[in-house]
Amino acid sequence: MKRHICSGSRTYQQLGTVFLVLHMVRRDRHDIAVDILKKAVPGRKKTELMSEVGLSYLQTKQYLDTLVEKGLLEIGSDKYLKTTKKGTDFLDRCGECLLFPWEQQKRKPDI
């Protein structure tokens, strides 16, 4: 049985009687927008994106509204959100401009 306990900036995940420390990483708006666009490439429901990206309902609504308004995300007839061609081009350009593996540096393992 998995159980999460939050304490300050750390989240503890209980697996049986062992707690694993899961560091919470502060993300900026750019990181969150890129994360949403990456996860929406195959098409996702709003609630799926909300839980996968780790945002509240209000935060998710604000980001999705902005991304749809900018043409990076589209809402299909089946209510699925999908990254547009403009959105995938944006992701490609973001990947090119990084000078170092940012994701690997942000997520440091516990030792």
C-alpha positions in Angstrom: 0.0 0.0 0.0 1.4 3.4 -1.0 0.8 6.4 1.1 2.2 9.9 0.7 2.9 12.2 3.7 3.9 15.8 3.1 6.1 17.7 5.5 7.5 21.0 4.4 9.3 20.7 1.1 9.6 16.9 1.2 7.1 14.2 0.4 7.5 10.8 2.1 6.2 7.8 0.3 5.4 4.8 2.6 6.0 1.4 1.1 5.2 -1.1 3.8 7.2 0.2 6.8 9.9 2.0 4.7 9.6 5.7 3.9 11.2 6.9 0.7 12.0 10.6 0.5 10.8 12.2 -2.7 12.2 15.7 -3.1 9.9 18.3 -4.4 11.6 20.4 -7.1 10.5 24.0 -7.6 9.6 24.5 -11.3 9.2 27.7 -13.1 6.4 28.5 -15.6 8.4 27.5 -18.6 9.2 24.0 -17.1 5.5 23.5 -16.3 4.4 24.6 -19.8 7.0 22.3 -21.4 5.9 19.4 -19.2 2.2 19.9 -20.2 3.1 20.0 -23.9 5.2 16.9 -23.7 2.5 14.9 -21.9 -0.2 16.1 -24.3 1.5 15.0 -27.5 -0.5 11.7 -27.7 -3.6 13.5 -26.4 -4.8 13.6 -22.8 -7.9 14.6 -20.8 -7.6 17.7 -18.6 -7.8 15.6 -15.4 -5.0 13.3 -16.6 -2.8 16.2 -17.4 -3.6 17.8 -14.0 -2.5 14.7 -12.1 0.5 13.9 -14.3 1.9 17.4 -14.1 1.1 17.8 -10.5 -1.0 21.0 -10.6 -4.3 22.1 -8.9 -7.4 22.5 -10.9 -7.1 26.3 -11.0 -3.4 26.2 -12.0 -4.2 23.6 -14.7 -7.0 25.8 -16.1 -4.7 28.8 -16.3 -1.9 27.0 -18.1 -4.2 25.2 -20.5 -6.1 28.5 -21.3 -2.8 30.2 -22.1 -1.4 27.3 -24.2 -4.6 27.0 -26.2 -4.7 30.8 -26.7 -1.1 30.8 -28.0 -1.9 27.9 -30.4 0.5 25.4 -28.7 -2.4 23.1 -27.5 -5.7 22.3 -29.1 -8.9 20.8 -27.7 -10.3 18.1 -29.9 -14.0 17.2 -30.5 -13.6 14.3 -28.0 -12.4 16.9 -25.3 -8.9 15.5 -25.4 -6.0 18.1 -25.3 -3.3 17.6 -27.9 -0.1 19.4 -28.6 -0.3 21.2 -32.0 2.4 21.3 -34.7 3.3 24.8 -33.3 3.6 23.2 -29.9 5.9 20.4 -31.0 8.1 22.9 -32.9 8.3 24.9 -29.6 9.4 21.7 -27.7 12.0 21.1 -30.4 13.4 24.6 -30.1 13.4 24.4 -26.3 15.4 21.2 -26.5 18.0 22.8 -28.8 18.6 25.8 -26.6 19.6 23.9 -23.5 23.4 24.0 -22.9 23.3 21.1 -20.4 20.9 18.3 -19.3 18.7 20.5 -17.1 16.3 17.7 -16.1 19.1 15.5 -14.9 20.6 18.3 -12.8 17.3 19.3 -11.2 16.4 15.8 -10.0 19.3 14.8 -7.7 19.0 11.3 -6.1 19.0 10.9 -2.3 22.1 9.4 -1.0 
